[in-house]
Amino acid sequence: MSFAAILSASRASGDSSGGQSTGGQRASLYFAGQTLVEYQARQAAQAGADRIMILVSVITPALSQAVDRLSADGIAVALVRDMVSMVRDAPRDADVLLVADGAIVSQAHFEAMGSAEGNALLVTDDSRASTPFERIDAGQRWAGLARISPTLLFGTLDMIGDWDLSLTLVRAAVQKGARRVTVSQDDLLEGRVALIETQQQADLVAQAVTAAGASSARARGGVEHYLLSPLARMISPALMRMQVPAMQVRIAAIALGAIALVPVELLWTLTGFALLLGALLLTEIADRLDELALRPPPMGLLAFVTPLLALIGIVLAGSSTLAADLALLLGIMLVADRWRRTGNARPWMIVTPGTVLLLLIVAGLVGMLAQGIRVAMLALIASAGAIILRPRE
């Protein structure tokens, strides 16, 4: 069942410095490579929201830029400044997912609330850890997410006046006996459910979020899966905390790949191959930074520039038709791996540019580069056969 999302983005942050481009609002605090409200919107979209409304009191440049970035990624989002606009834009035939101002909730809870139907509240038991959250009764507090039916939403909008929409909807849901989903105290203590008021808190929670997401990277094949991806998972959280954009890392990967062709052309083949492996690692790190920020990694030309440079390096080093044929077949495998067209093949069955480069480095160290190219071609043929012939589940 489709649903919309309403994100609150009006409250001031709890510090004056606010970090980079905060604009004085919680929603504009820097979080996981973007503004906090942008991260919330990506969470809602990933959970299945087909449209997102950001309720604001003032439209700041940071919010406008966040909307532009979300729209560029195909997420339907709009800024709403008053209840009249909310009545006009809110869906009358679908539930809404309400997200509190400054709330960070793990994606698992977003998915659970997104799949629910009818009125539901994410709550936490009253404790010292839950003090920042809004109390809803003597024993529990609202944990920042609520599923609201159209009947309850429009019934509340008709009488809300100047009241706070989020809190009014939550209290109305409590009065209507909404189903409650209680989060564990571990979620609060480990930062999977938090209410952020300052940039310092945002930085701390971002560390917990990136650490928790370290094992959720998408599957890859070959050396990229077994070596480069684990290294990227180790390095990327630190880069995200340093606010290094994924695009800068991707550009660095392309630059390093281009530089690597110089030693290959000068017959310093192993040095060039090592640099190309480093460029592929930077590409994996850029992909991981996108994933941690809930942005889809690129699937177009930008995603293939660095691996194509690796293929050019293989052709230059081999200086033979066999090396050219190897690069062509490896390019096909590269596209299949990137676009997830490898069926049910296990990662070790998929030969990738990183796999071939590592094989050729080993072969070059023992003075058998030509034989290494031949072995790589046979491995690619076997890999293609495994992908084509492996039974579909």
N, C-alpha and C positions, 0 to 999 in steps of 0.2 A: 504494500500500500504506500503510495507516494505521500510525502509530507513536506512542509516548508519549515524554515527555521527563522526564529527571531533572536537577534543578538543585541544585547543592551550595551551601549557604548557612550554613556553620558557622564559617568562619575569621574571626578578628578583623581589623579594618582596621589599617593601619599608622600611624595617627595617633590622638591622643586627642580632638581636636576633632571630627573626623568629619563636619563640615558639618551641614546641617540634618537632624535626625531620623535619625542614622545608627545609634544604638543600639550602637556599637562593633563592628559587623560589616561586612565588605566588602559583603555582600548588601544592606545597608540604606543604603549610600552614595547620595547624591542624584545621579541621572543622567538627563538628557533629560526633566526634568519629573516624575520618579517615582523610586522606589528602583531600584537596579541590578538586583535579582533580578526585579522587575516588568518591566523592559525586556527581560531575557532571556526571560521567560515569553512576552511578546508576540512576540518574534522566533520562538520555537519554534512558537507557535500560527500565526503567519503562514506558517511553512514547512510546516505541515500536521499538527502534533501534535494529537491529539484528547484528550489528557489530560496534565496536568503535575503532577509530584510534586516538591516542594521539600524536600530533605533538610536538616533543621536539628538543632542540638543543644539550643537554647533557643528557645522561641516568644516573640518580642518584640512589643510593640505595633506597631512599624513593619512587621514581617512579616505580622501579622494584618490590618492595614489594607490592605497590598498585595494579600493574598488576597481581601479584600472587594471591592476595586476591580476585580480581574481577573474575579471571579465576576459582578460587575454588568455586565461587558462580554461575558458569555457564554462565558468561558474556563474550562474544567473544571480546577480546580487544588486541590491538597490539600497540607497540611504533614505530613511524615513524620519521626518522631523516632527510630525504631529499625529494625533489620533485620527484626524480626518484622512490623512494619507494611509494610515494603517488600516482603517476600515475599507478603503478603496483597494488596497493592494493585497491584503491577507486573503488566503483561499477560503472559500465557504464550503468546500467539499472535501477538505483534507485536514488532518491534525497539523499542529505546529510543534516544533521542538524549541523550547525556550532555553536560552543560555544566559546565565547571570553575567553581569558586568565584571570582568576580571577573573572569571572562573576558568581554571584549567582542569579538565577531567580526562582521564585516559580514554583512548579510542574504543576500548572494549565496552565501556559504559555508554559511549555515544552509540555504538552499534546495538547494544541491548535496548536502549530507549528508542532508537530508530525503528526497531522491529516490533516494538510494543504497539498496542492499540488502545485508544481511550485515554482517560486522564491517569497520569502516573508521575510520581515524584522520586527523584534520586535524593535520598536523605542520609544523614549520619547521626549516630547517637551523640548526645551531648557529652562533651569532654573538653579537656584543656586544648587538645589538638584541633577541635572543631569550632573554637571560639570565634574565628573570623566570619563564619557562616551565619546566615539569618535564622533566628530561632522560629520554629513553627508551632511548637507546643512545649510542655514542660520537659520532655525527654529527648526531643530530636530537633535537628536543624536541617535546612534545605542545603543540599550539596551542589547546587548550581545548574542542574538539568531538570527539565520538566516536559512531559508530553501533555499537550493541551488539546482537547477536542474543539471543533469549530463552534459548537453550542456554547461551551464555557468561554471561549475567546470572545465571541461577539456579544455574549451576554455581559461580559465584563467591560468591553469597550463602550457599550451603550451607557454605562453609569460611572466610568472611571474619572472623568473630570481632570483635575490636575494631579491625581495620585500617581505614584510610581507604578508603571505597567507591570513590571516583573513581579514585584512583591504582591501587588493586588491579585495577579493571576495565581500566584502560589497560594495565597491565603484562600482564594475562592476554590482552588483545587482541594485544599485541606478540608474546607467546609463541605465539599461535595463527596468527600470520602475517597479521594483518589488513591489508587494503589501505590504503595510505597516500596521502593527498592533501596535497601540499606547497604551502604558501602562499609567495608571493614575499616577498622582503625589503622591497619597496616597501610591501606591506600592513602590515608591522611599523613601518616608518619613518613612514608617514603616518597611523597610528592606526586602520587598519581591522581590525587584529588586535592586541589588547592585553590585558594582565593588570593589573587595577586594584587597588591596595592602599590608596590614600589618597584623600581628597576632592579634593586638588589634581590628582592624576592623572585622576580622574573628570571634572573640569572641562575639562582639556586634551583628553581623548579625546572628550568630548561635542562640543567645538568641531569636531573633525575629522569626527565622525559627521554633525553637522548640515550642515557644509559639503559633505560628499560627497552628502548627500541633497537638496541644494538644487535639483537638476534633475529630481527624481522625482515632482513633484506631479502629481496627477490632472488630466486634461484638463478644461477648462471652455470656455464659449463667449463670444463677443463681447468687450467691453471687460474683463470679468473675466479672460479668458484672456490678452489682449494687453497689458494695463496693470496691473490690480490684482494679479493672481497673481504677475507678476515682482516687483512692489514688495513683496508679502508674503514672497516668497522671500528678498529682501534684508534685510528687517527682522526676520523671525521668529527667525533664529539668535541675534541679539543679545538678544532678549527671553527666549529659552530659557536663555541663559547667566545672565541676571538672575533666573531662576527665576520668571518671570511666568506664572501658570496660564492656560491657554487659556480657561477659563470666565470669568475676570475680563475678558479682552479681549472675549469675546462679550457680556458684560453691558455693557461700555463701548460697544460697537457699538450695542446696543439703546438705551441712554441717549442717545447722540449722534443716532440716528435720530429719537427722540421729540423731542429739542430742536430738530432741524431743521424740524419741522413748524410751529414758532412763527413763524420768519421767512417761511415760505411763506404762512401765514395772514395775516401782516401785509403781504403783497404784496412782500416782499423775496425774490422768487422765486429768483433766481440764487444768492443766499447760502444759501438753504435747500437748493437742489439740490447745491451744493458740499459742504455738510455731510452730505447723504445719500450722496454719493459717498465721503466720508471714512468714514462708517459702514459702507458696503459693503467698503471696504478693511480695516477692523478685523475684519469677519467673515472675510475671506479670510485674514488673519493668524491668527485663532483656528483656522481649519481647518488651516492649515499647521503650527501648533504641535501640534495633535492628530496630524497625519501624522508629524511628526518624532519624536513620542513613541510611534509605532506604535499610536495609538488611532484607532478609526474615527470620522471626523467625523459629527456628528449628522445624521440624515436625517428626523427628525420635526419637530414644531412649532417647536422651538427654532431649527432651521436656517432657518426662513422668517420669523421675526419681523422682522428688520431689512429684508430685501427687501420685505416687506409694508408696512412703514412708508414705503419709497420709493414704492410704488404709491399709497399714500394721499396722499403729497406731490404726485404727478403729477395725481391727481384734483382736489385742492384748487387746484393752480395752473391747471389747464385750465378748471375750472368749466363743464363741458359734458358732454353725453352721449357725445361722441366720446372725451373724456379718460377717462370711466368705461369705455367699451368697450375702449380701449387698455389700461387697467389690468387688466381681466379677461383679455384675451388674453395679456398679458404675464405674468400670474400662472400661466397654463397653461404657457407656455414656461419659466417659472422652475422649476416642478415637474419638467418633462421634463428640463431641463438638470441639476438637482440629482440626480435619480434615474437619470440616464444613459439616458433614453428617447429620445434624439435620433438614434438609428440611426448611420449613417455620415456624418452631416453634418459638414462642416468647421467649426472654431471660428468663422470669419468669417461663416458662414451663420446662426449662432444669434444672435438678438436677445435681449439680456438687460436687466435693470433698469439696470445700469451703462451699457450702450450707449445706452438711451433717455435717461437723465439727461444723459450727455455731449452727445448730439444736441440736447436741449432747452436746455442751457447755451449751446451755439453759436448756436442759433436765437434765444434770448433776448438775446444780446449784440448782434444786428443788428435787434432789435425785431420778430421774426417768430415768437413763441412758438406762436401758433395754427397757423401753417403747419408749424412743427416737429412739433406733435402729429400733424398729418395725414401728414407724411412718416414719422413713427415707426410709425403704423398701417399704412401701405403696406409698410414694411420688415418688420413683424411678419407680415403676410399672406404676403409673399414667403418669409420664413424658414420659416413653417409649411408652405408648399408645397414648399420644398426638402427639408425633413425627411420629408414624406410621400411625395414622388415620387422621391427619390434611390434608385437601385437598391441592394438589399442585396448585400453581398459574401458 
